[in-house]
Amino acid sequence: MEYGGKSVAADPAIHGSPSQSVSRPSASPHSRPPAERASKVPVVKPATAPGRPERITVPQLGMSARVIGIRSDGGALNPPSNPREVGWWSEGAKPGAKKGSAVMTAHTVHTGGGAFDHLEDLSAGDSVIILTDKGNLRYEVDWVRIYRKQSLAKHAAEVFDQSVPGRLVLITCDDWNGSVYLSNAVVVAHRAD
């Protein structure tokens, strides 16, 4: 992934130098406005098969955004250029798949307006709704971790794993220091419906 001009490997075989991951206590998701306010979860039939994602809604953050397919570029997974859109790694699992990680990435904008602003504020048990071309999928957050940039490269095999039971992985930048992002927030969720 490319964040702040630095590339983080999307290839699970690539390992970076060791660094620590940290957990952060959740802040109130209402203390800062997200990119788009979601008034309610879209009412759509539940998906019965894996599908191409079209929209992601995170009720806890009041966020809803369009999802577009993206591919890795030389081992880097770059979010869409529009900070209000979310990119789905189309070379990985589809949401709803019984096996593999459905990976989505989007920008955090330090001044506000990024689709994944405040992703780090999610907590275990929060819901993430994915609207696909096959229907609605509900996921429940298992964990949220903050990885230093080099640590995410070290943990790429874990984050991008395609051999695990089906899950959703959300990734964005975190820890703005005034000129660059120092870390990445990673959210992992399991299908809840």
N, CA, C and O of each residue as an XYZ file, in Angstrom:
772
protein
N       0.834     -1.165      0.000
C       0.000      0.000      0.000
C       0.872      1.218      0.000
O       1.972      1.201      0.552
N       0.410      2.247     -0.595
C       1.145      3.482     -0.662
C       0.429      4.505      0.206
O      -0.698      4.896     -0.098
N       1.059      4.934      1.260
C       0.509      5.947      2.143
C       1.592      6.953      2.443
O       2.699      6.581      2.833
N       1.288      8.214      2.266
C       2.241      9.261      2.591
C       3.541      9.125      1.820
O       4.598      9.499      2.328
N       3.484      8.590      0.587
C       4.674      8.457     -0.223
C       5.498      7.233      0.081
O       6.536      7.027     -0.547
N       5.071      6.406      1.028
C       5.819      5.198      1.364
C       5.014      3.980      0.965
O       3.794      3.951      1.131
N       5.692      2.976      0.440
C       5.028      1.773     -0.031
C       5.036      0.712      1.056
O       6.063      0.477      1.693
N       3.892      0.070      1.270
C       3.772     -1.059      2.186
C       3.385     -2.249      1.333
O       2.410     -2.185      0.583
N       4.136     -3.333      1.438
C       3.924     -4.482      0.573
C       2.554     -5.102      0.763
O       2.117     -5.319      1.893
N       1.865     -5.392     -0.354
C       0.596     -6.110     -0.311
C       0.825     -7.586     -0.550
O      -0.092     -8.391     -0.388
N       2.037     -7.950     -0.935
C       2.379     -9.336     -1.206
C       2.663    -10.037      0.113
O       3.587     -9.639      0.821
N       1.892    -11.081      0.475
C       2.099    -11.762      1.736
C       3.491    -12.360      1.880
O       3.895    -12.657      3.004
N       4.242    -12.551      0.804
C       5.576    -13.134      0.902
C       6.622    -12.103      1.293
O       7.745    -12.474      1.635
N       6.284    -10.811      1.252
C       7.245     -9.760      1.556
C       7.134     -9.394      3.028
O       6.042     -9.166      3.547
N       8.286     -9.340      3.690
C       8.309     -8.979      5.107
C       9.186     -7.751      5.297
O      10.276     -7.676      4.730
N       8.729     -6.800      6.078
C       9.517     -5.624      6.383
C      10.290     -5.821      7.666
O      10.286     -6.910      8.239
N      10.950     -4.776      8.119
C      11.695     -4.875      9.360
C      10.728     -4.895     10.531
O       9.652     -4.301     10.459
N      11.107     -5.581     11.623
C      10.183     -5.698     12.739
C       9.905     -4.353     13.393
O      10.780     -3.490     13.465
N       8.713     -4.192     13.854
C       8.273     -3.017     14.590
C       7.063     -3.443     15.387
O       6.520     -4.523     15.153
N       6.635     -2.637     16.303
C       5.538     -3.074     17.143
C       4.188     -2.629     16.621
O       4.071     -1.618     15.928
N       3.159     -3.414     16.972
C       1.800     -2.975     16.731
C       1.257     -2.565     18.078
O       1.650     -3.116     19.107
N       0.372     -1.618     18.081
C      -0.172     -1.137     19.332
C      -1.678     -1.153     19.266
O      -2.265     -0.987     18.197
N      -2.299     -1.351     20.400
C      -3.745     -1.232     20.490
C      -4.039      0.122     21.078
O      -3.268      0.630     21.893
N      -5.134      0.708     20.680
C      -5.498      2.028     21.147
C      -6.903      1.974     21.706
O      -7.780      1.346     21.112
N      -7.134      2.625     22.846
C      -8.504      2.656     23.351
C      -9.393      3.413     22.378
O      -8.947      4.336     21.696
N     -10.644      3.013     22.323
C     -11.588      3.650     21.409
C     -11.981      5.032     21.900
O     -12.266      5.238     23.079
N     -11.988      5.975     20.962
C     -12.489      7.314     21.245
C     -13.943      7.360     20.801
O     -14.414      6.471     20.092
N     -14.633      8.382     21.214
C     -16.019      8.517     20.787
C     -16.079      8.762     19.290
O     -15.463      9.709     18.803
N     -16.809      7.931     18.542
C     -16.889      8.129     17.093
C     -17.643      9.381     16.713
O     -17.614      9.789     15.552
N     -18.305      9.989     17.648
C     -19.090     11.177     17.341
C     -18.312     12.456     17.610
O     -18.833     13.550     17.391
N     -17.045     12.337     18.091
C     -16.273     13.516     18.405
C     -15.755     14.212     17.149
O     -15.427     15.398     17.190
N     -15.676     13.473     16.016
C     -15.225     14.057     14.767
C     -16.148     13.582     13.648
O     -16.512     12.406     13.618
N     -16.537     14.468     12.724
C     -17.455     14.039     11.656
C     -16.749     13.190     10.608
O     -15.651     13.554     10.187
N     -17.342     12.051     10.158
C     -16.757     11.229      9.096
C     -17.030     11.818      7.717
O     -17.700     12.842      7.584
N     -16.492     11.143      6.683
C     -16.603     11.628      5.307
C     -18.057     11.800      4.877
O     -18.416     12.843      4.328
N     -18.885     10.812      5.113
C     -20.303     10.885      4.760
C     -21.106     10.376      5.950
O     -20.720      9.389      6.574
N     -22.185     11.014      6.265
C     -23.040     10.564      7.358
C     -23.989      9.500      6.839
O     -24.605      9.669      5.787
N     -24.108      8.405      7.575
C     -25.053      7.349      7.207
C     -26.230      7.444      8.154
O     -26.082      7.209      9.353
N     -27.379      7.778      7.642
C     -28.545      7.927      8.499
C     -29.081      6.580      8.944
O     -29.612      6.456     10.048
N     -28.945      5.566      8.093
C     -29.371      4.234      8.469
C     -28.733      3.221      7.530
O     -28.243      3.579      6.459
N     -28.740      1.990      7.924
C     -28.193      0.920      7.109
C     -29.130      0.667      5.938
O     -30.343      0.604      6.133
N     -28.594      0.517      4.710
C     -29.477      0.267      3.573
C     -30.276     -1.017      3.772
O     -29.750     -2.002      4.291
N     -31.530     -1.011      3.366
C     -32.377     -2.191      3.469
C     -32.290     -2.932      2.136
O     -32.819     -2.480      1.120
N     -31.617     -4.069      2.164
C     -31.391     -4.876      0.978
C     -31.462     -6.331      1.415
O     -31.180     -6.650      2.570
N     -31.837     -7.213      0.494
C     -31.916     -8.632      0.839
C     -30.536     -9.154      1.236
O     -29.527     -8.715      0.683
N     -30.482    -10.091      2.192
C     -29.205    -10.683      2.581
C     -28.591    -11.446      1.395
O     -29.302    -12.079      0.615
N     -27.289    -11.372      1.280
C     -26.592    -12.078      0.209
C     -26.550    -13.570      0.512
O     -26.352    -13.972      1.659
N     -26.736    -14.377     -0.507
C     -26.653    -15.829     -0.349
C     -25.388    -16.384     -0.985
O     -25.124    -17.583     -0.899
N     -24.594    -15.507     -1.632
C     -23.353    -15.922     -2.282
C     -22.351    -14.775     -2.200
O     -22.750    -13.623     -2.029
N     -21.052    -15.071     -2.320
C     -20.060    -13.994     -2.350
C     -20.348    -13.052     -3.519
O     -20.844    -13.478     -4.563
N     -20.034    -11.783     -3.336
C     -20.327    -10.817     -4.387
C     -19.330     -9.687     -4.473
O     -18.521     -9.480     -3.570
N     -19.398     -8.961     -5.567
C     -18.564     -7.784     -5.778
C     -19.128     -6.645     -4.925
O     -20.301     -6.298     -5.057
N     -18.302     -6.064     -4.054
C     -18.816     -4.994     -3.191
C     -19.109     -3.717     -3.955
O     -18.371     -3.336     -4.863
N     -20.207     -3.057     -3.572
C     -20.608     -1.800     -4.191
C     -20.618     -0.642     -3.198
O     -20.401      0.509     -3.579
N     -20.870     -0.944     -1.925
C     -20.968      0.092     -0.901
C     -20.622     -0.498      0.450
O     -20.916     -1.663      0.719
N     -20.003      0.297      1.296
C     -19.706     -0.083      2.673
C     -20.365      0.943      3.589
O     -20.307      2.147      3.342
N     -20.989      0.442      4.646
C     -21.627      1.299      5.649
C     -21.130      0.870      7.019
O     -21.136     -0.315      7.353
N     -20.699      1.845      7.806
C     -20.236      1.585      9.168
C     -21.102      2.428     10.100
O     -20.785      3.588     10.362
N     -22.203      1.847     10.604
C     -23.138      2.621     11.420
C     -22.477      3.301     12.623
O     -22.815      4.440     12.944
N     -21.556      2.631     13.284
C     -20.901      3.199     14.476
C     -20.181      4.508     14.161
O     -20.081      5.387     15.017
N     -19.679      4.636     12.930
C     -18.971      5.853     12.533
C     -19.850      6.807     11.738
O     -19.417      7.903     11.384
N     -21.094      6.392     11.452
C     -21.980      7.219     10.653
C     -21.457      7.407      9.241
O     -21.625      8.476      8.655
N     -20.825      6.380      8.689
C     -20.133      6.475      7.407
C     -20.706      5.512      6.383
O     -21.066      4.383      6.715
N     -20.792      5.962      5.132
C     -21.200      5.122      4.017
C     -20.435      5.611      2.792
O     -20.360      6.814      2.543
N     -19.864      4.674      2.022
C     -19.056      5.071      0.869
C     -19.166      4.054     -0.257
O     -19.409      2.868     -0.030
N     -18.985      4.543     -1.461
C     -18.934      3.702     -2.655
C     -17.658      2.860     -2.613
O     -16.624      3.318     -2.128
N     -17.736      1.619     -3.124
C     -16.585      0.727     -3.193
C     -16.274      0.452     -4.661
O     -17.172      0.156     -5.449
N     -14.989      0.552     -5.024
C     -14.552      0.225     -6.377
C     -13.444     -0.819     -6.306
O     -12.705     -0.882     -5.324
N     -13.331     -1.632     -7.341
C     -12.281     -2.632     -7.400
C     -10.933     -1.993     -7.680
O     -10.826     -1.087     -8.507
N      -9.886     -2.475     -6.979
C      -8.511     -2.023     -7.209
C      -7.616     -3.253     -7.291
O      -7.982     -4.331     -6.822
N      -6.455     -3.087     -7.883
C      -5.484     -4.178     -8.000
C      -4.170     -3.702     -7.405
O      -3.917     -2.501     -7.308
N      -3.337     -4.655     -7.010
C      -2.019     -4.271     -6.510
C      -1.164     -3.809     -7.688
O      -1.333     -4.279     -8.814
N      -0.263     -2.903     -7.421
C       0.611     -2.339     -8.432
C       2.047     -2.490     -7.947
O       2.524     -1.710     -7.123
N       2.729     -3.507     -8.471
C       4.114     -3.741     -8.045
C       4.228     -4.084     -6.577
O       5.208     -3.710     -5.933
N       3.250     -4.787     -6.034
C       3.282     -5.165     -4.628
C       2.675     -4.139     -3.700
O       2.597     -4.371     -2.493
N       2.240     -2.999     -4.237
C       1.617     -1.957     -3.416
C       0.117     -1.931     -3.694
O      -0.318     -2.091     -4.835
N      -0.658     -1.729     -2.647
C      -2.103     -1.606     -2.768
C      -2.469     -0.171     -2.423
O      -2.418      0.229     -1.260
N      -2.836      0.596     -3.435
C      -3.135      2.011     -3.246
C      -4.631      2.253     -3.197
O      -5.367      1.733     -4.035
N      -5.098      3.040     -2.223
C      -6.521      3.378     -2.168
C      -6.918      4.206     -3.384
O      -6.051      4.774     -4.049
N      -8.210      4.286     -3.686
C      -8.656      5.136     -4.799
C      -8.210      6.587     -4.587
O      -8.048      7.032     -3.450
N      -8.016      7.310     -5.671
C      -7.578      8.701     -5.556
C      -8.643      9.587     -4.920
O      -8.312     10.574     -4.264
N      -9.924      9.246     -5.107
C     -11.005      9.995     -4.459
C     -11.046      9.585     -2.983
O     -11.334      8.427     -2.681
N     -10.767     10.501     -2.069
C     -10.700     10.131     -0.655
C     -12.028      9.663     -0.058
O     -12.047      9.114      1.044
N     -13.140      9.873     -0.774
C     -14.451      9.442     -0.270
C     -14.846      8.058     -0.781
O     -15.921      7.564     -0.442
N     -13.987      7.421     -1.596
C     -14.256      6.077     -2.093
C     -13.368      5.059     -1.387
O     -12.292      5.386     -0.887
N     -13.844      3.828     -1.360
C     -13.126      2.709     -0.744
C     -12.708      1.760     -1.856
O     -13.487      1.485     -2.768
N     -11.482      1.262     -1.782
C     -10.992      0.301     -2.757
C     -11.049     -1.111     -2.206
O     -10.629     -1.364     -1.077
N     -11.569     -2.032     -3.008
C     -11.599     -3.452     -2.656
C     -10.526     -4.146     -3.482
O     -10.508     -4.011     -4.706
N      -9.635     -4.884     -2.836
C      -8.561     -5.623     -3.498
C      -9.181     -6.782     -4.268
O      -9.448     -7.838     -3.693
N      -9.410     -6.592     -5.563
C     -10.133     -7.567     -6.378
C      -9.342     -8.836     -6.657
O      -9.891     -9.795     -7.200
N      -8.073     -8.860     -6.299
C      -7.262    -10.076     -6.449
C      -7.393    -10.996     -5.232
O      -6.876    -12.114     -5.235
N      -8.075    -10.530     -4.210
C      -8.313    -11.328     -3.011
C      -9.738    -11.862     -3.001
O     -10.407    -11.899     -4.034
N     -10.188    -12.267     -1.840
C     -11.530    -12.845     -1.691
C     -12.614    -11.790     -1.896
O     -12.402    -10.603     -1.651
N     -13.775    -12.249     -2.348
C     -14.960    -11.400     -2.410
C     -15.615    -11.399     -1.035
O     -15.528    -12.397     -0.320
N     -16.262    -10.314     -0.649
C     -17.040    -10.342      0.584
C     -18.071    -11.475      0.522
O     -18.736    -11.674     -0.494
N     -18.185    -12.199      1.619
C     -19.111    -13.322      1.685
C     -18.481    -14.653      1.344
O     -19.120    -15.692      1.506
N     -17.232    -14.653      0.870
C     -16.547    -15.905      0.551
C     -16.324    -16.712      1.833
O     -16.093    -16.147      2.902
N     -16.396    -18.019      1.711
C     -16.182    -18.887      2.871
C     -14.717    -18.929      3.287
O     -14.402    -19.290      4.420
N     -13.817    -18.559      2.367
C     -12.385    -18.617      2.641
C     -11.716    -17.355      2.110
O     -12.062    -16.867      1.034
N     -10.764    -16.833      2.864
C      -9.951    -15.712      2.410
C     -10.333    -14.374      3.003
O     -11.399    -14.208      3.595
N      -9.425    -13.417      2.826
C      -9.602    -12.056      3.332
C     -10.111    -11.149      2.216
O      -9.460    -11.005      1.181
N     -11.269    -10.541      2.428
C     -11.778     -9.493      1.536
C     -11.195     -8.186      2.073
O     -11.645     -7.673      3.097
N     -10.193     -7.654      1.377
C      -9.440     -6.496      1.862
C      -9.957     -5.225      1.209
O     -10.114     -5.155     -0.010
N     -10.220     -4.216      2.044
C     -10.639     -2.902      1.557
C      -9.757     -1.837      2.180
O      -9.395     -1.919      3.354
N      -9.416     -0.835      1.379
C      -8.574      0.254      1.854
C      -9.141      1.586      1.378
O      -9.759      1.673      0.317
N      -8.921      2.609      2.173
C      -9.378      3.954      1.810
C      -8.519      4.963      2.549
O      -7.774      4.629      3.470
N      -8.645      6.200      2.117
C      -7.859      7.271      2.728
C      -8.441      7.729      4.064
O      -9.646      7.665      4.308
N      -7.540      8.186      4.904
C      -7.847      9.010      6.065
C      -7.292     10.380      5.699
O      -6.167     10.480      5.211
N      -8.050     11.415      5.924
C      -7.589     12.773      5.633
C      -7.496     13.514      6.955
O      -8.491     13.631      7.672
N      -6.310     14.017      7.286
C      -6.107     14.637      8.601
C      -6.989     15.856      8.829
O      -7.221     16.238      9.976
N      -7.484     16.473      7.764
C      -8.388     17.618      7.915
C      -9.857     17.206      7.805
O     -10.746     18.054      7.879
N     -10.116     15.896      7.626
C     -11.473     15.380      7.497
C     -11.839     15.133      6.044
O     -11.242     15.711      5.136
N     -12.820     14.274      5.832
C     -13.303     14.015      4.489
C     -12.845     12.706      3.872
O     -13.235     12.400      2.745
N     -12.029     11.922      4.570
C     -11.618     10.616      4.057
C     -12.648      9.558      4.415
O     -13.255      9.613      5.484
N     -12.847      8.596      3.523
C     -13.843      7.544      3.763
C     -13.557      6.762      5.041
O     -14.489      6.363      5.739
N     -12.289      6.537      5.354
C     -11.946      5.755      6.544
C     -11.422      6.616      7.689
O     -10.705      6.115      8.556
N     -11.773      7.912      7.708
C     -11.457      8.733      8.883
C     -12.040      8.044     10.116
O     -13.194      7.616     10.089
N     -11.284      7.932     11.168
C     -11.730      7.404     12.464
C     -11.969      5.898     12.469
O     -12.643      5.389     13.364
N     -11.431      5.176     11.487
C     -11.556      3.718     11.465
C     -11.026      3.112     12.756
O     -11.556      2.115     13.247
N      -9.978      3.719     13.301
C      -9.367      3.216     14.535
C     -10.310      3.310     15.737
O     -10.037      2.703     16.773
N     -11.412      4.058     15.624
C     -12.364      4.199     16.724
C     -13.326      3.018     16.841
O     -14.074      2.926     17.815
N     -13.316      2.114     15.859
C     -14.184      0.932     15.956
C     -13.727      0.034     17.092
O     -12.564      0.064     17.495
N     -14.647     -0.758     17.601
C     -14.371     -1.693     18.701
C     -14.938     -3.058     18.355
O     -15.803     -3.186     17.488
N     -14.444     -4.067     19.038
C     -14.969     -5.419     18.863
C     -16.482     -5.396     19.059
O     -16.989     -4.804     20.012
N     -17.195     -6.053     18.137
C     -18.655     -6.119     18.207
C     -19.361     -5.117     17.322
O     -20.547     -5.288     17.038
N     -18.664     -4.054     16.865
C     -19.291     -3.078     15.970
C     -19.612     -3.737     14.631
O     -18.946     -4.689     14.224
N     -20.634     -3.227     13.951
C     -21.069     -3.781     12.667
C     -20.479     -3.035     11.484
O     -20.256     -1.825     11.535
N     -20.231     -3.785     10.414
C     -19.847     -3.233      9.118
C     -20.762     -3.910      8.105
O     -20.842     -5.138      8.067
N     -21.448     -3.124      7.287
C     -22.384     -3.651      6.300
C     -21.772     -3.476      4.918
O     -21.348     -2.379      4.554
N     -21.729     -4.555      4.152
C     -21.229     -4.503      2.784
C     -22.393     -4.818      1.847
O     -22.995     -5.889      1.928
N     -22.702     -3.877      0.960
C     -23.704     -4.098     -0.080
C     -22.955     -4.626     -1.296
O     -22.059     -3.960     -1.815
N     -23.321     -5.826     -1.755
C     -22.680     -6.417     -2.932
C     -23.695     -6.556     -4.050
O     -24.880     -6.271     -3.873
N     -23.218     -6.997     -5.201
C     -24.123     -7.251     -6.316
C     -25.010     -8.466     -6.053
O     -25.902     -8.761     -6.847
N     -24.773     -9.176     -4.942
C     -25.591    -10.333     -4.549
C     -26.480    -10.048     -3.345
O     -27.284    -10.897     -2.962
N     -26.351     -8.863     -2.741
C     -27.160     -8.508     -1.572
C     -26.300     -7.934     -0.447
O     -25.148     -7.552     -0.656
N     -26.880     -7.884      0.737
C     -26.257     -7.291      1.923
C     -25.502     -8.339      2.734
O     -25.966     -9.470      2.874
N     -24.351     -7.969      3.262
C     -23.586     -8.813      4.177
C     -23.298     -8.004      5.436
O     -22.890     -6.846      5.357
N     -23.511     -8.614      6.587
C     -23.184     -7.933      7.850
C     -21.977     -8.612      8.476
O     -21.938     -9.833      8.629
N     -21.001     -7.801      8.832
C     -19.800     -8.274      9.508
C     -19.755     -7.685     10.912
O     -20.314     -6.620     11.172
N     -19.083     -8.391     11.807
C     -18.886     -7.916     13.177
C     -17.391     -7.821     13.435
O     -16.648     -8.768     13.174
N     -16.950     -6.676     13.948
C     -15.529     -6.429     14.194
C     -15.004     -7.386     15.259
O     -15.598     -7.540     16.326
N     -13.870     -8.031     14.945
C     -13.171     -8.887     15.906
C     -12.102     -8.111     16.648
O     -12.000     -8.188     17.872
N     -11.306     -7.364     15.900
C     -10.234     -6.583     16.525
C      -9.813     -5.406     15.649
O     -10.040     -5.380     14.439
N      -9.186     -4.429     16.319
C      -8.616     -3.244     15.676
C      -7.184     -3.134     16.179
O      -6.939     -3.162     17.385
N      -6.239     -3.009     15.252
C      -4.827     -2.855     15.633
C      -4.222     -1.690     14.873
O      -4.595     -1.399     13.736
N      -3.280     -1.032     15.531
C      -2.506      0.026     14.905
C      -1.101     -0.542     14.694
O      -0.421     -0.921     15.647
N      -0.680     -0.593     13.425
C       0.651     -1.084     13.078
C       1.508      0.084     12.612
O       1.054      0.897     11.807
N       2.735      0.180     13.104
C       3.689      1.117     12.537
C       3.887      0.707     11.088
O       3.704     -0.465     10.759
N       4.255      1.635     10.207
C       4.355      1.361      8.770
C       5.162      0.093      8.464
O       4.690     -0.765      7.719
N       6.348     -0.035      9.018
C       7.184     -1.207      8.733
C       6.599     -2.478      9.345
O       6.815     -3.571      8.823
N       5.875     -2.345     10.427
C       5.257     -3.508     11.058
C       4.138     -4.088     10.208
O       3.944     -5.304     10.191
N       3.395     -3.236      9.500
C       2.345     -3.750      8.622
C       2.968     -4.619      7.528
O       2.417     -5.665      7.184
N       4.100     -4.201      6.985
C       4.788     -5.022      5.986
C       5.179     -6.369      6.590
O       5.064     -7.401      5.929
N       5.632     -6.367      7.819
C       6.011     -7.609      8.508
C       4.801     -8.524      8.693
O       4.936     -9.746      8.632
N       3.624     -7.945      8.918
C       2.405     -8.715      9.176
C       1.542     -8.899      7.927
O       0.383     -9.301      8.035
N       2.091     -8.611      6.738
C       1.314     -8.706      5.495
C       0.730    -10.099      5.295
O      -0.410    -10.228      4.850
N       1.492    -11.144      5.618
C       0.988    -12.519      5.433
C      -0.266    -12.744      6.269
O      -1.195    -13.414      5.818
N      -0.305    -12.202      7.462
C      -1.474    -12.330      8.346
C      -2.640    -11.490      7.838
O      -3.777    -11.960      7.802
N      -2.363    -10.253      7.447
C      -3.417     -9.321      7.039
C      -4.068     -9.731      5.721
O      -5.291     -9.665      5.592
N      -3.274    -10.152      4.747
C      -3.785    -10.478      3.411
C      -4.057    -11.970      3.217
O      -4.319    -12.398      2.093
N      -4.002    -12.766      4.276
C      -4.126    -14.230      4.201
C      -5.385    -14.657      3.453
O      -6.488    -14.219      3.779
N      -5.214    -15.513      2.450
C      -6.345    -16.022      1.674
C      -6.708    -17.452      2.061
O      -7.579    -18.057      1.437
N      -6.045    -18.005      3.095
C      -6.347    -19.376      3.524
C      -7.192    -19.427      4.796
O      -7.579    -20.508      5.239
N      -7.479    -18.277      5.380
C      -8.271    -18.213      6.613
C      -9.759    -18.326      6.288
O     -10.154    -18.113      5.142
N     -10.592    -18.659      7.280
C     -12.044    -18.592      7.044
C     -12.410    -17.168      6.603
O     -11.775    -16.198      7.018
N     -13.440    -17.058      5.761
C     -13.833    -15.768      5.202
C     -13.923    -14.659      6.233
O     -14.496    -14.834      7.309
N     -13.347    -13.515      5.889
C     -13.351    -12.358      6.787
C     -13.209    -11.084      5.982
O     -12.914    -11.115      4.788
N     -13.423     -9.967      6.647
C     -13.277     -8.643      6.068
C     -12.106     -7.958      6.749
O     -11.992     -7.997      7.974
N     -11.229     -7.327      5.967
C     -10.086     -6.586      6.500
C     -10.154     -5.166      5.951
O     -10.206     -4.972      4.737
N     -10.154     -4.183      6.830
C     -10.186     -2.763      6.458
C      -8.873     -2.121      6.873
O      -8.396     -2.346      7.985
N      -8.281     -1.317      5.982
C      -6.969     -0.719      6.260
C      -6.974      0.750      5.869
O      -7.506      1.127      4.825
N      -6.368      1.581      6.731
C      -6.172      2.996      6.410
C      -4.959      3.514      7.162
O      -4.382      2.809      7.989
N      -4.578      4.745      6.872
C      -3.468      5.396      7.574
C      -3.921      5.889      8.947
O      -5.111      6.062      9.209
N      -2.940      6.107      9.806
C      -3.230      6.592     11.162
C      -1.993      7.326     11.680
O      -0.917      7.248     11.087
N      -2.161      8.028     12.779
C      -1.064      8.717     13.473
C      -0.402      9.813     12.635
O       0.797      9.763     12.361
N      -1.199     10.797     12.237
C      -0.683     11.969     11.512
C       0.230     12.764     12.437
O      -0.173     13.130     13.541
N       1.457     13.033     11.995
C       2.398     13.766     12.843
C       2.569     15.218     12.398
O       3.460     15.917     12.881
N       1.725     15.666     11.485
C       1.828     17.030     10.983
C       2.363     17.088      9.564
O       2.196     18.089      8.868
N       3.013     15.998      9.136
C       3.495     15.957      7.747
C       3.313     14.598      7.083
O       3.163     14.536      5.863
N       3.320     13.507      7.847
C       3.109     12.166      7.281
C       2.348     11.304      8.286
O       2.300     11.605      9.479
N       1.750     10.219      7.771
C       1.131      9.226      8.641
C       2.191      8.216      9.047
O       2.933      7.718      8.200
N       2.268      7.913     10.328
C       3.291      7.017     10.856
C       2.841      5.566     10.959
O       3.675      4.665     11.059
N       1.530      5.331     10.935
C       0.997      3.996     11.204
C      -0.173      3.683     10.280
O      -0.616      4.527      9.501
N      -0.660      2.458     10.386
C      -1.872      2.026      9.697
C      -2.819      1.408     10.704
O      -2.398      0.656     11.583
N      -4.107      1.727     10.577
C      -5.150      1.078     11.373
C      -5.670     -0.095     10.551
O      -5.970      0.054      9.367
N      -5.775     -1.260     11.182
C      -6.277     -2.469     10.535
C      -7.434     -2.992     11.366
O      -7.306     -3.183     12.576
N      -8.571     -3.224     10.706
C      -9.766     -3.781     11.345
C     -10.036     -5.132     10.704
O     -10.041     -5.247      9.479
N     -10.261     -6.154     11.521
C     -10.628     -7.488     11.018
C     -11.995     -7.825     11.574
O     -12.254     -7.656     12.766
N     -12.887     -8.313     10.682
C     -14.261     -8.624     11.069
C     -14.686     -9.957     10.447
O     -14.208    -10.337      9.378
N     -15.588    -10.657     11.134
C     -16.144    -11.924     10.625
C     -17.586    -11.699     10.192
O     -18.252    -10.772     10.656
N     -18.058    -12.561      9.297
C     -19.441    -12.466      8.848
C     -20.369    -12.812      9.993
O     -20.165    -13.804     10.694
N     -21.392    -11.988     10.181
C     -22.283    -12.138     11.328
C     -23.692    -12.547     10.942
O     -24.536    -12.696     11.826
N     -23.986    -12.735      9.655
C     -25.348    -13.149      9.290
C     -25.341    -14.442      8.504
O     -26.401    -14.934      8.116
